[in-house]
Amino acid sequence: MSLDKSIKRFQEIIKEFLTKENSDVLRIYNFRLNLELFNELKNINAEFKRHNIGELVVVLEDINIEIDLSGNEIFQDFFSKSTCLIMLNKFDRTSLIFFTELGIEVFLSGNSLKGINQIKLAFTDKPFNTSKVSFIPIGFEDRNKESSNIELNAVKYVKGLNEEAISVLPKDVLCWIVEDDSVKDSPSFWIKSCLPKVIPLLSNEFEKDDSLLKLLFTGRKNTQIVIDLKEKISNSEYKTINSAAKWVYHDGRDIDTRHSIFVNQVSNIVSTPEINLKNICIKFAEALKNSELAYKYHLREESKELNELLISLNNTLFEYSNKIRKNTTDLINSMWKDLTTILGFLILRYAIKKPELSDQFFRYVGVGLVIYLIFSFYLNSNLGFWFYRNLKDSINQWKGRIYGYLDDNQFNELIIGPLKKAQNKYRNTFLIVLLFYLVFIFTIGASIFGNELLNFIQSMKPAANSG
């Protein structure tokens, strides 16, 4: 017997009996064995074990005897005289397996699906997918689609007003939003389990009292919607709810804005407290269309503001770069001014012969001029380095608020890069000007101490000759 046939036959066998199922075991109560069923269960058990699904265990409850379906056990007449408990102990821990709709319903009602990638179902032949979880028939070859790595906890966006409401909020919203191509294949058990978790995601606040959801939408006016979860919902109505939740949450971007826009649209459209689920879905569909248009308008306006901000920031960056270039120019101009002072000193020293101006006088003036040159160069050059250092610290300090739309590479390339390039030119100019100032100081020193230096050199020559 193949796996498909084994699963199909097993489903036919258990549907007439009371069952209870969780993620680890399926229990079938009040079962009566006969020879035909016994042999069928042995074949099914062998196939389940071969495919790592699980192992069947039969317990005769009246006499508390366990029958081994895996061994050479043969059917005994007294088997049919006792009520049996059949247990399917599940093996597969890589993905969950369910054989009954009630079992998966109970599981979904109390589970957030966070961290679960795949659930195998024995009672369906059509797969369907949420943004993160695949529901596939047993034996179906899954294509291992890549799921989103975004994790959205519902408590960040919706407030549960009582304990029961808080308990149904998904810990990962995207596990409960069905992909567009799977909505039409969403089975009834999924819709029933999904609605208590997804509908509240579209409101601001909500309460849950057994099967009643009381949703609050706040906008220009506060609107309350009451939904009875016992009310039947069509696939098209579920599609509307799923589409609205998908639009708000699916890509994980700008959720607060989209959520606020949708809630506001619902509060505008619903004028009186609404309790009819069909009418509510019609209102949701209208609110979704309006929200999509409002969001497009919001993006256009935000784009205009962003463009204005970028132009302003670009102008500010240009001014900073010009200031660094001005510091470079000021450093050069300061050098030329100091050069004229030095030339004036040299002209006075050599071109004008005034006996009253002694060499001692020029020494004092020369030393004072050297001190002036050192301080002048230090103050002018340090101003340029101080400006760049403080500018860079200020930009880094405000990076998160002003330049938050840029990643680190873009920030370094577009903001710091031009400033650093201008500062490198300033640094190169600084080194050239420093060389000139050293020449200036050497020239002044030679002019005031030149004679002493020559006399010293000449006095050293006789000593060298005598040696």
VMD Tcl script that draws the C-alpha trace (Angstrom):
set ca {
  {0.00 0.00 0.00}
  {1.43 3.42 -1.00}
  {1.65 6.39 1.37}
  {-1.19 8.26 -0.36}
  {-3.48 5.26 -0.16}
  {-2.50 4.61 3.46}
  {-3.31 8.19 4.45}
  {-6.61 8.14 2.56}
  {-7.69 4.86 4.12}
  {-6.62 5.98 7.59}
  {-8.74 9.12 7.19}
  {-11.74 6.97 6.22}
  {-11.24 4.75 9.26}
  {-10.93 7.50 11.88}
  {-13.67 9.87 10.66}
  {-16.40 7.74 12.30}
  {-14.81 7.84 15.76}
  {-14.10 10.36 18.46}
  {-10.59 11.75 18.09}
  {-8.30 14.06 20.02}
  {-5.11 15.36 18.46}
  {-2.19 17.58 19.38}
  {1.23 18.12 17.84}
  {2.64 14.90 19.38}
  {-0.11 12.29 19.28}
  {-3.47 11.43 17.71}
  {-5.89 9.44 19.89}
  {-8.89 7.52 18.51}
  {-11.44 6.44 21.11}
  {-14.07 3.67 21.26}
  {-12.60 1.79 18.34}
  {-13.72 -1.76 17.57}
  {-11.26 -4.11 15.86}
  {-12.00 -6.85 13.38}
  {-9.67 -8.95 11.30}
  {-9.90 -6.71 8.24}
  {-9.23 -3.51 10.18}
  {-6.43 -5.17 12.10}
  {-4.59 -6.11 8.90}
  {-5.22 -2.69 7.38}
  {-3.81 -0.94 10.44}
  {-0.71 -3.13 10.29}
  {-0.12 -2.12 6.65}
  {-0.80 1.55 7.42}
  {1.54 1.42 10.40}
  {4.34 -0.05 8.27}
  {3.91 2.71 5.68}
  {3.81 5.48 8.33}
  {7.00 4.18 9.93}
  {8.73 3.86 6.56}
  {8.05 7.55 5.84}
  {8.95 8.69 9.36}
  {5.41 9.88 10.11}
  {4.70 7.93 13.27}
  {3.78 4.60 14.86}
  {0.35 3.20 15.63}
  {-0.31 1.71 19.06}
  {-3.53 -0.23 19.86}
  {-4.61 -0.62 23.48}
  {-7.48 -2.95 24.50}
  {-8.96 -0.76 27.22}
  {-11.15 -3.36 28.92}
  {-8.26 -5.72 29.62}
  {-5.42 -3.17 29.35}
  {-3.42 -5.07 26.71}
  {-1.26 -3.33 24.12}
  {-1.15 -4.85 20.65}
  {2.10 -4.64 18.71}
  {1.25 -3.77 15.08}
  {4.92 -3.76 14.10}
  {5.64 -7.40 15.01}
  {4.21 -10.75 14.03}
  {1.09 -10.31 16.12}
  {-1.92 -12.08 14.60}
  {-5.57 -11.27 15.13}
  {-7.23 -12.95 18.09}
  {-10.99 -13.30 18.52}
  {-10.99 -11.57 21.89}
  {-9.60 -8.39 20.22}
  {-13.06 -7.67 18.81}
  {-14.73 -8.01 22.20}
  {-12.87 -5.06 23.75}
  {-13.04 -1.32 23.11}
  {-9.77 -0.05 21.70}
  {-7.77 3.15 22.05}
  {-5.61 3.76 19.00}
  {-2.71 6.18 19.33}
  {-0.55 7.53 16.54}
  {2.71 8.68 18.12}
  {4.23 11.15 15.67}
  {7.91 10.91 14.75}
  {8.62 13.91 12.55}
  {10.05 16.82 14.53}
  {11.21 18.82 11.50}
  {7.62 19.78 10.67}
  {4.24 19.35 12.40}
  {1.72 16.78 11.12}
  {-2.05 16.82 11.65}
  {-4.67 14.27 10.57}
  {-7.83 16.07 11.71}
  {-9.22 19.57 11.16}
  {-10.22 19.77 14.81}
  {-6.64 18.99 15.84}
  {-5.12 21.76 13.73}
  {-7.89 24.20 14.81}
  {-7.11 23.60 18.49}
  {-3.40 23.92 17.80}
  {-3.77 27.20 15.88}
  {-6.10 28.72 18.46}
  {-3.45 28.40 21.16}
  {-0.27 28.87 19.13}
  {1.35 31.96 17.60}
  {3.10 29.96 14.81}
  {6.29 31.89 15.61}
  {9.32 29.87 14.53}
  {7.24 27.30 12.59}
  {8.06 26.99 8.88}
  {5.95 24.03 7.75}
  {2.84 22.09 8.79}
  {1.82 18.86 7.01}
  {-1.87 18.00 6.67}
  {-3.38 14.60 5.93}
  {-6.90 15.82 5.13}
  {-6.16 18.15 2.21}
  {-4.55 17.83 -1.20}
  {-3.95 21.57 -1.83}
  {-1.05 23.49 -0.30}
  {-1.38 27.09 0.83}
  {1.12 29.54 2.27}
  {1.28 32.45 4.64}
  {4.21 34.84 4.48}
  {6.18 32.53 6.76}
  {4.41 29.16 7.12}
  {3.68 26.52 4.47}
  {0.68 24.20 4.89}
  {1.21 21.18 2.62}
  {-0.31 17.71 2.14}
  {1.74 14.84 3.55}
  {4.04 13.59 0.83}
  {3.90 16.89 -1.07}
  {7.28 18.04 -2.32}
  {7.68 21.52 -0.89}
  {9.80 23.94 -2.89}
  {11.25 25.39 0.33}
  {10.25 28.94 -0.49}
  {12.21 31.65 1.25}
  {10.22 33.24 4.05}
  {10.56 36.78 5.27}
  {13.06 37.36 8.07}
  {11.02 40.31 9.36}
  {9.42 39.66 12.75}
  {6.42 41.81 13.72}
  {4.94 41.48 17.19}
  {1.31 42.63 17.17}
  {1.53 44.30 20.60}
  {3.62 47.07 19.00}
  {0.66 48.20 16.90}
  {-2.55 47.04 18.63}
  {-3.58 47.20 22.26}
  {-5.49 44.34 23.85}
  {-7.78 45.65 26.59}
  {-8.32 42.39 28.47}
  {-6.39 39.20 29.14}
  {-8.24 37.17 26.51}
  {-7.53 39.84 23.90}
  {-3.83 39.95 24.71}
  {-3.60 36.15 24.44}
  {-4.78 36.06 20.81}
  {-2.42 38.76 19.51}
  {0.15 37.10 17.21}
  {3.78 37.22 18.28}
  {4.66 37.28 14.57}
  {2.00 38.91 12.40}
  {3.39 37.64 9.09}
  {2.72 34.01 10.09}
  {-1.01 34.79 9.82}
  {-1.16 36.75 6.56}
  {-1.85 34.48 3.58}
  {-0.11 35.01 0.23}
  {-2.32 36.29 -2.60}
  {-2.06 33.11 -4.65}
  {-3.17 31.00 -1.65}
  {-6.18 32.98 -0.43}
  {-8.60 31.11 -2.70}
  {-7.27 27.80 -1.32}
  {-7.56 28.80 2.34}
  {-9.52 25.99 4.06}
  {-12.32 26.63 6.52}
  {-10.27 25.54 9.55}
  {-7.67 28.20 8.73}
  {-10.21 30.98 8.28}
  {-11.91 30.04 11.54}
  {-8.60 29.99 13.46}
  {-7.16 33.02 11.73}
  {-9.95 35.60 12.12}
  {-9.61 36.17 15.91}
  {-5.93 36.99 15.37}
  {-6.03 38.99 12.12}
  {-9.13 41.19 12.44}
  {-7.85 42.94 15.62}
  {-4.65 43.87 13.75}
  {-6.68 46.41 11.77}
  {-7.90 48.31 14.87}
  {-6.32 50.48 17.57}
  {-7.69 48.67 20.60}
  {-9.92 45.66 21.15}
  {-11.54 43.39 23.68}
  {-12.33 39.70 23.30}
  {-15.17 38.11 25.22}
  {-15.57 34.47 24.19}
  {-16.69 34.69 20.53}
  {-17.19 38.48 20.49}
  {-14.56 40.95 19.29}
  {-15.07 44.60 20.20}
  {-12.83 46.72 17.98}
  {-12.10 50.42 18.48}
  {-11.03 52.60 15.54}
  {-9.83 56.10 16.43}
  {-9.70 58.90 13.87}
  {-11.59 62.15 13.61}
  {-14.17 60.28 15.63}
  {-14.04 57.03 17.58}
  {-15.90 54.10 16.03}
  {-16.66 50.73 17.58}
  {-17.21 47.52 15.63}
  {-18.49 44.32 17.24}
  {-17.86 41.00 15.46}
  {-19.34 37.65 16.41}
  {-16.76 35.03 15.43}
  {-19.51 32.40 15.27}
  {-20.92 34.16 12.24}
  {-20.02 32.42 8.98}
  {-17.67 34.21 6.63}
  {-17.24 33.61 2.93}
  {-13.90 33.18 1.21}
  {-14.29 36.55 -0.55}
  {-14.96 38.30 2.76}
  {-11.91 36.65 4.30}
  {-9.90 37.78 1.27}
  {-10.87 41.40 2.05}
  {-9.67 41.10 5.64}
  {-6.44 39.38 4.61}
  {-5.78 42.00 1.89}
  {-6.18 44.83 4.39}
  {-3.82 43.17 6.89}
  {-1.36 42.38 4.09}
  {-1.37 46.01 2.92}
  {-0.66 47.29 6.44}
  {1.94 44.74 7.58}
  {3.30 42.61 4.75}
  {6.57 44.34 3.78}
  {7.32 45.52 7.34}
  {7.88 49.13 6.20}
  {6.06 52.26 7.35}
  {3.58 50.15 9.31}
  {2.63 52.92 11.75}
  {1.66 55.26 8.92}
  {-0.34 52.65 7.00}
  {-2.05 51.43 10.15}
  {-3.02 54.98 11.15}
  {-4.36 55.76 7.66}
  {-6.48 52.58 7.52}
  {-7.88 53.04 11.04}
  {-8.74 56.66 10.23}
  {-10.50 55.62 7.01}
  {-12.58 52.99 8.83}
  {-13.60 55.52 11.48}
  {-14.70 57.93 8.73}
  {-16.66 55.34 6.77}
  {-18.43 53.55 9.65}
  {-20.81 56.14 11.07}
  {-22.60 53.93 13.62}
  {-21.51 50.87 15.61}
  {-21.49 47.94 13.18}
  {-22.15 44.31 14.07}
  {-22.85 42.63 10.72}
  {-19.71 40.85 9.49}
  {-20.68 41.04 5.81}
  {-21.26 44.80 6.03}
  {-18.03 45.20 7.98}
  {-16.06 43.50 5.19}
  {-17.69 45.84 2.65}
  {-16.60 48.81 4.76}
  {-13.09 47.36 5.09}
  {-12.82 46.99 1.30}
  {-13.83 50.64 0.84}
  {-11.44 51.75 3.58}
  {-8.60 49.80 1.95}
  {-9.12 51.53 -1.42}
  {-9.22 54.94 0.26}
  {-6.15 54.09 2.35}
  {-4.11 53.13 -0.71}
  {-4.93 56.48 -2.35}
  {-4.26 58.41 0.87}
  {-0.92 56.65 1.30}
  {0.14 57.51 -2.26}
  {-0.69 61.16 -1.55}
  {1.25 60.92 1.71}
  {4.30 59.58 -0.12}
  {4.16 62.40 -2.68}
  {3.98 65.02 0.05}
  {6.69 63.29 2.04}
  {8.81 63.12 -1.13}
  {8.46 66.88 -1.58}
  {9.52 67.48 2.01}
  {12.42 65.07 1.60}
  {13.56 66.84 -1.58}
  {13.44 70.20 0.20}
  {15.40 68.72 3.09}
  {18.00 67.21 0.74}
  {18.42 70.55 -1.08}
  {18.86 72.32 2.25}
  {21.37 69.74 3.46}
  {23.25 69.92 0.16}
  {23.47 73.71 0.44}
  {24.72 73.40 4.01}
  {27.32 70.84 2.93}
  {28.44 73.18 0.13}
  {28.82 76.02 2.65}
  {30.94 73.80 4.91}
  {33.19 72.84 2.00}
  {33.54 76.51 1.02}
  {34.47 77.39 4.60}
  {37.29 74.80 4.51}
  {38.45 76.22 1.17}
  {38.33 79.74 2.66}
  {40.50 78.55 5.53}
  {43.01 77.34 2.93}
  {42.93 80.72 1.17}
  {43.27 82.59 4.49}
  {46.33 80.53 5.37}
  {47.99 81.44 2.05}
  {47.03 85.12 2.36}
  {48.43 85.20 5.88}
  {51.71 83.82 4.54}
  {51.94 86.60 1.92}
  {51.22 89.27 4.55}
  {53.96 87.87 6.77}
  {56.29 87.79 3.77}
  {55.82 91.54 3.23}
  {56.69 92.11 6.90}
  {59.88 90.07 6.49}
  {60.84 91.97 3.31}
  {60.33 95.24 5.16}
  {62.66 94.03 7.89}
  {65.33 92.93 5.38}
  {65.13 96.22 3.47}
  {65.56 98.11 6.72}
  {68.43 95.82 7.67}
  {70.50 96.02 4.48}
  {69.24 98.71 2.12}
  {68.93 101.62 4.57}
  {72.21 102.61 6.23}
  {71.47 104.39 9.48}
  {74.28 104.49 12.02}
  {71.88 105.04 14.89}
  {70.33 101.59 14.22}
  {72.80 99.17 15.78}
  {73.15 95.44 15.16}
  {71.85 94.88 18.67}
  {68.62 96.65 17.70}
  {68.12 94.40 14.68}
  {68.75 91.32 16.78}
  {65.92 92.26 19.11}
  {63.63 93.10 16.24}
  {64.56 89.88 14.41}
  {63.89 87.68 17.44}
  {60.56 89.43 17.97}
  {59.69 88.91 14.32}
  {60.46 85.18 14.54}
  {58.20 84.85 17.60}
  {55.47 86.73 15.73}
  {55.80 84.41 12.71}
  {55.53 81.31 14.89}
  {52.38 82.53 16.63}
  {50.86 83.86 13.41}
  {51.35 80.54 11.62}
  {50.13 78.51 14.61}
  {46.95 80.53 15.10}
  {46.00 80.68 11.41}
  {46.70 77.01 10.67}
  {45.14 75.68 13.89}
  {41.91 77.51 13.08}
  {41.46 75.35 9.96}
  {42.07 72.05 11.83}
  {39.83 73.13 14.71}
  {36.96 73.98 12.35}
  {37.10 70.58 10.56}
  {37.39 68.62 13.79}
  {34.39 70.32 15.38}
  {32.36 70.14 12.17}
  {32.94 66.39 11.87}
  {32.04 65.80 15.54}
  {28.83 67.81 15.13}
  {27.78 65.93 11.98}
  {28.42 62.55 13.65}
  {26.44 63.65 16.69}
  {23.39 64.55 14.58}
  {23.83 61.67 12.12}
  {20.88 59.64 13.36}
  {18.38 62.50 13.18}
  {19.49 64.46 10.12}
  {21.14 61.77 7.98}
  {19.14 58.74 9.17}
  {18.01 57.98 5.61}
  {21.63 57.10 4.69}
  {23.49 53.92 5.63}
  {27.09 54.09 6.88}
  {28.66 53.72 3.42}
  {26.41 56.38 1.89}
  {27.03 58.70 4.84}
  {30.81 58.39 4.50}
  {30.68 58.77 0.71}
  {28.14 61.60 0.36}
  {28.60 63.65 3.54}
  {32.03 63.04 5.06}
  {33.75 62.38 1.70}
  {33.51 65.92 0.19}
  {34.50 67.53 3.49}
  {37.45 65.18 3.89}
  {38.57 65.90 0.34}
  {38.52 69.66 0.99}
  {40.35 69.15 4.30}
  {43.06 67.07 2.60}
  {43.74 70.01 0.26}
  {43.96 72.27 3.31}
  {46.43 69.85 4.93}
  {48.63 69.82 1.79}
  {48.57 73.62 1.73}
  {49.49 73.66 5.41}
  {52.63 71.59 4.75}
  {53.73 73.89 1.89}
  {53.12 77.03 3.93}
  {54.97 75.47 6.88}
  {58.00 74.99 4.61}
  {57.85 78.66 3.58}
  {57.67 79.79 7.21}
  {60.74 77.71 8.03}
  {62.53 79.45 5.16}
  {61.35 82.83 6.50}
  {62.69 82.07 9.99}
  {65.99 80.82 8.60}
  {66.34 83.99 6.50}
  {65.74 86.25 9.50}
  {68.16 84.23 11.60}
  {70.84 84.50 8.91}
  {70.32 88.27 8.64}
  {70.82 88.98 12.34}
  {73.35 86.33 13.25}
  {75.14 85.99 9.90}
  {78.32 87.89 10.93}
  {78.71 85.91 14.15}
  {78.29 82.69 12.22}
  {80.96 83.70 9.66}
  {83.38 84.76 12.40}
  {82.83 81.46 14.15}
  {83.51 79.50 10.96}
  {86.68 81.52 10.21}
  {87.93 81.02 13.77}
  {87.59 77.30 13.33}
  {89.80 77.22 10.23}
  {93.18 78.14 11.92}
  {92.53 75.52 14.55}
  {91.91 72.98 11.85}
  {95.09 74.04 9.93}
  {97.31 73.86 13.05}
  {95.99 70.40 13.68}
}
mol new
graphics top color blue
foreach p $ca { graphics top sphere $p radius 0.5 }
foreach p [lrange $ca 0 end-1] q [lrange $ca 1 end] { graphics top cylinder $p $q radius 0.2 }
display resetview
